[in-house]
């Protein structure tokens, strides 16, 4: 029969062994590069560890560690993509009304990460569900104040920015220890094929209109530039003609002044000279003779060209030979 003392010894040895094993196992932990840890003492948050490596703590159950990821998470709103790549949509979540009372289907992806681990663990039971509901609220509010044209075409970037701002504001208000990094609209489309086709036709017509307007503006600019170029050329030519006429007028004044000075010295000679020069200009091909009262003649320059005199001389020589 085993003695009571021996039982106590065995029991104590077993308990001591378990205690040693517990101390050996639970007094240290490691934190990876992509993780962060929360150290709790009797369930109360003691510290947040973000440095990777080996760390030590008091043994369980005095202290315990909860590890969370530091990586970026993706929230898929309105659809879910499985590991095999199959996409499952949730039309009930994505159907919403625009500001001009049109129905659209919109889904998006929210990039977020845990920035305050204690709040993420203890300020809410399901922070990811809160984020999903807040995303739905922010998206519906933004789409509800936008027009359908903006939601389907060029206004997506602005809608994304508004959703991100509103969602960040809601998450900050809920104080669940996460931060929203980015919001990306995946698809915004109309609920059925007929409506989509009608809207596509309207969009195509609008694009055609914009193309025609751009072509008309291009043609207008071309014509305007050509007209401005012609205007500048005409102005430049007019300025050149103006300058030429001014210089010609100045030259004529200078010539007149010289003639006037000569006229004052010998009026009769100058008068005769002007008359003869004027006759030369009016009758350039006429031979001019100045007749004296005694019947003598004097040919006035210009002298007859040699090519005109030569045939006459030859003719006189021929007549003399005959």
Legacy VTK file of the C-alpha trace (Angstrom):
# vtk DataFile Version 3.0
C-alpha trace
ASCII
DATASET POLYDATA
POINTS 322 float
0.000 0.000 0.000
1.349 3.381 -1.013
1.859 5.764 1.830
0.164 9.161 1.943
3.540 10.881 2.062
4.595 9.236 -1.172
1.395 10.419 -2.826
2.108 13.979 -1.736
5.631 13.751 -3.059
4.497 12.452 -6.442
1.743 15.036 -6.665
4.102 17.858 -5.755
6.663 16.656 -8.252
4.084 16.567 -11.025
2.780 20.055 -10.161
6.290 21.434 -9.947
7.123 19.897 -13.310
4.017 21.392 -14.871
4.861 24.764 -13.375
8.404 24.631 -14.722
7.127 23.626 -18.159
4.558 26.432 -18.065
7.200 28.965 -17.083
9.559 27.690 -19.763
6.917 27.842 -22.474
4.898 30.982 -21.622
7.562 33.451 -20.502
8.766 34.250 -24.014
7.216 34.949 -27.415
8.320 36.144 -30.877
6.943 38.908 -33.036
7.353 38.686 -36.818
8.034 41.606 -39.146
4.410 41.600 -40.275
2.914 41.284 -36.776
2.279 43.406 -33.696
1.490 42.109 -30.218
-0.644 43.215 -27.285
0.577 42.153 -23.821
-2.174 41.783 -21.197
-1.856 41.309 -17.428
-4.872 39.451 -16.030
-6.836 40.595 -19.082
-5.828 44.235 -18.775
-3.802 45.734 -21.670
-0.269 46.326 -20.456
1.751 47.160 -23.566
1.785 47.101 -27.381
4.816 45.532 -29.044
5.647 46.425 -32.653
9.373 45.617 -32.738
10.076 42.211 -34.301
12.124 39.602 -32.463
12.169 37.673 -29.209
10.375 39.177 -26.186
9.756 38.068 -22.585
6.782 38.348 -20.249
5.409 36.928 -17.034
4.132 33.338 -17.325
0.551 32.439 -17.994
-1.978 33.098 -16.492
-0.406 36.314 -15.191
0.317 37.714 -18.646
-0.883 36.691 -22.102
-0.130 37.882 -25.643
-2.474 38.577 -28.561
-0.867 38.966 -31.988
-2.345 41.005 -34.825
-1.147 41.639 -38.369
0.423 44.941 -39.455
-0.334 44.250 -43.111
-2.984 45.976 -45.210
-6.381 44.288 -45.430
-8.926 44.507 -48.261
-12.642 44.805 -47.659
-14.689 43.773 -50.686
-18.030 45.549 -50.598
-20.821 44.189 -52.758
-19.014 41.068 -53.889
-16.707 38.352 -52.633
-13.904 36.693 -54.546
-13.109 33.148 -53.522
-9.736 31.470 -53.496
-10.509 29.819 -56.827
-11.122 33.257 -58.402
-14.906 32.857 -58.545
-16.725 36.109 -57.774
-19.951 36.051 -55.807
-22.008 39.231 -56.023
-24.478 40.671 -53.535
-26.916 42.848 -55.556
-28.869 43.726 -52.450
-25.868 45.531 -50.995
-24.790 47.245 -54.221
-28.156 48.612 -55.396
-28.538 52.315 -54.556
-30.204 55.505 -55.824
-28.317 58.490 -57.260
-29.080 62.130 -56.566
-31.113 62.408 -59.780
-33.235 59.374 -58.805
-31.622 56.682 -60.941
-30.771 53.182 -59.752
-27.174 51.980 -60.064
-25.169 49.010 -58.859
-21.904 50.001 -57.185
-19.245 47.944 -55.454
-15.807 48.858 -54.205
-12.694 47.765 -52.331
-11.498 49.396 -49.111
-7.840 49.146 -48.113
-7.403 49.351 -44.319
-5.037 48.347 -41.556
-4.959 48.005 -37.756
-3.344 51.075 -36.218
-4.413 50.678 -32.573
-4.433 46.974 -31.549
-5.981 47.389 -28.058
-8.930 49.344 -29.467
-9.314 46.842 -32.289
-9.476 43.990 -29.768
-11.653 45.493 -27.054
-13.600 48.534 -28.292
-15.934 46.398 -30.404
-16.970 42.792 -30.836
-16.755 42.790 -34.661
-14.716 45.704 -36.048
-14.703 44.237 -39.553
-18.509 44.186 -39.576
-18.599 47.762 -38.347
-16.243 48.706 -41.199
-18.490 46.961 -43.724
-21.608 48.786 -42.492
-19.759 52.109 -42.388
-18.576 51.528 -45.967
-22.145 50.891 -47.064
-23.308 54.060 -45.348
-20.535 56.222 -46.820
-21.009 54.867 -50.346
-24.790 55.236 -50.316
-24.537 58.765 -48.954
-22.035 59.782 -51.636
-23.903 58.109 -54.516
-27.135 59.617 -53.219
-25.747 63.117 -53.715
-24.145 62.463 -57.118
-25.660 62.414 -60.598
-25.809 59.248 -62.628
-23.544 60.682 -65.336
-20.825 61.369 -62.770
-21.205 57.936 -61.212
-20.900 56.125 -64.548
-18.296 58.259 -66.331
-15.932 61.018 -65.287
-17.004 61.520 -61.674
-15.691 58.243 -60.242
-12.484 59.736 -58.874
-14.394 62.418 -57.004
-16.846 59.829 -55.635
-13.946 57.682 -54.425
-12.398 60.661 -52.639
-15.709 61.599 -50.993
-16.329 58.008 -49.861
-12.825 57.771 -48.421
-13.211 61.033 -46.475
-16.653 60.148 -45.123
-15.629 56.600 -44.232
-12.496 57.828 -42.445
-14.632 60.254 -40.466
-17.039 57.480 -39.421
-14.224 55.087 -38.447
-12.571 57.795 -36.369
-15.883 58.420 -34.639
-16.406 54.709 -33.906
-12.840 54.471 -32.506
-12.262 50.816 -33.355
-8.506 51.046 -33.892
-8.326 50.885 -37.702
-7.453 53.393 -40.444
-8.764 53.592 -43.989
-5.949 53.848 -46.532
-7.735 53.870 -49.895
-11.089 53.363 -51.567
-11.393 52.045 -55.120
-14.651 51.786 -57.060
-14.743 48.494 -58.931
-17.941 48.687 -60.976
-20.728 51.226 -61.261
-23.369 50.072 -63.713
-27.068 50.203 -64.455
-29.354 47.413 -63.221
-30.516 45.928 -66.553
-29.444 45.594 -70.174
-32.049 47.908 -71.715
-31.210 50.769 -69.416
-27.486 50.187 -69.958
-27.955 50.284 -73.738
-29.994 53.496 -73.569
-27.392 55.135 -71.389
-24.605 53.914 -73.682
-26.385 55.492 -76.658
-26.682 58.772 -74.771
-23.012 58.612 -73.812
-21.971 57.902 -77.406
-24.062 60.812 -78.641
-22.464 63.075 -76.053
-18.999 61.938 -77.120
-19.862 62.609 -80.756
-21.129 66.052 -79.835
-17.934 66.815 -77.937
-15.863 65.590 -80.891
-17.744 67.852 -83.303
-17.402 70.796 -80.946
-13.667 70.203 -80.650
-13.322 69.966 -84.440
-15.292 73.200 -84.872
-13.127 74.964 -82.295
-10.003 73.647 -84.037
-11.250 74.994 -87.386
-12.185 78.298 -85.761
-8.729 78.639 -84.248
-7.105 77.815 -87.578
-9.168 80.426 -89.437
-8.588 82.962 -86.694
-4.829 82.421 -86.810
-4.795 82.757 -90.591
-6.873 85.951 -90.389
-4.580 87.374 -87.731
-1.581 86.493 -89.876
-3.095 88.230 -92.895
-3.963 91.229 -90.757
-0.391 91.473 -89.490
0.940 91.139 -93.043
-1.362 93.909 -94.311
-0.431 96.167 -91.404
3.258 95.475 -91.983
2.914 96.222 -95.706
0.959 99.404 -94.948
3.639 100.530 -92.508
6.273 99.836 -95.161
4.336 101.832 -97.770
3.887 104.607 -95.264
7.591 104.755 -94.502
8.446 104.636 -98.234
6.070 107.489 -99.061
7.349 109.575 -96.205
10.926 109.093 -97.399
9.883 109.820 -100.976
8.136 112.973 -99.815
11.218 114.036 -97.896
13.318 113.414 -101.008
10.901 115.431 -103.158
11.043 118.283 -100.643
14.845 118.179 -100.689
14.865 118.257 -104.521
12.360 121.113 -104.547
14.457 123.060 -102.086
17.558 122.579 -104.276
15.618 123.686 -107.372
14.308 126.673 -105.522
17.828 127.700 -104.527
18.974 127.409 -108.170
15.871 129.273 -109.294
16.708 132.196 -107.056
20.203 132.338 -108.578
19.093 132.172 -112.269
15.313 132.045 -112.723
15.278 131.903 -116.560
17.796 129.073 -116.859
16.083 127.060 -114.201
12.707 127.666 -115.807
13.925 126.500 -119.219
15.568 123.458 -117.646
12.361 122.435 -115.890
10.330 122.832 -119.076
12.760 120.692 -121.065
12.938 117.968 -118.406
9.149 117.911 -118.172
8.869 117.479 -121.932
11.333 114.600 -121.757
9.187 112.873 -119.147
5.910 113.478 -121.008
7.307 112.639 -124.449
10.139 110.192 -123.734
10.597 108.978 -127.356
10.324 112.355 -129.029
13.360 114.209 -130.415
13.406 117.674 -128.971
14.861 120.678 -130.799
15.394 124.189 -129.509
14.845 126.729 -132.257
16.552 130.119 -132.198
15.159 133.227 -133.883
17.966 133.271 -136.442
16.916 129.863 -137.753
19.873 127.936 -136.352
19.066 124.656 -134.576
20.607 122.844 -131.658
19.639 119.267 -130.780
18.949 118.832 -127.091
20.030 115.842 -125.163
19.481 112.954 -124.884
21.574 112.290 -127.949
20.157 109.792 -130.382
21.438 106.262 -129.548
24.159 104.832 -131.763
22.043 101.847 -132.769
19.568 104.280 -134.271
22.241 106.368 -135.988
24.105 103.405 -137.511
21.489 102.334 -140.074
21.193 105.903 -141.288
24.929 106.264 -141.782
25.081 102.998 -143.677
22.183 104.098 -145.863
23.933 107.405 -146.694
27.080 105.471 -147.623
25.098 103.172 -149.903
23.439 106.096 -151.657
26.824 107.773 -152.254
28.219 104.592 -153.772
25.343 104.420 -156.106
LINES 1 323
322 0 1 2 3 4 5 6 7 8 9 10 11 12 13 14 15 16 17 18 19 20 21 22 23 24 25 26 27 28 29 30 31 32 33 34 35 36 37 38 39 40 41 42 43 44 45 46 47 48 49 50 51 52 53 54 55 56 57 58 59 60 61 62 63 64 65 66 67 68 69 70 71 72 73 74 75 76 77 78 79 80 81 82 83 84 85 86 87 88 89 90 91 92 93 94 95 96 97 98 99 100 101 102 103 104 105 106 107 108 109 110 111 112 113 114 115 116 117 118 119 120 121 122 123 124 125 126 127 128 129 130 131 132 133 134 135 136 137 138 139 140 141 142 143 144 145 146 147 148 149 150 151 152 153 154 155 156 157 158 159 160 161 162 163 164 165 166 167 168 169 170 171 172 173 174 175 176 177 178 179 180 181 182 183 184 185 186 187 188 189 190 191 192 193 194 195 196 197 198 199 200 201 202 203 204 205 206 207 208 209 210 211 212 213 214 215 216 217 218 219 220 221 222 223 224 225 226 227 228 229 230 231 232 233 234 235 236 237 238 239 240 241 242 243 244 245 246 247 248 249 250 251 252 253 254 255 256 257 258 259 260 261 262 263 264 265 266 267 268 269 270 271 272 273 274 275 276 277 278 279 280 281 282 283 284 285 286 287 288 289 290 291 292 293 294 295 296 297 298 299 300 301 302 303 304 305 306 307 308 309 310 311 312 313 314 315 316 317 318 319 320 321
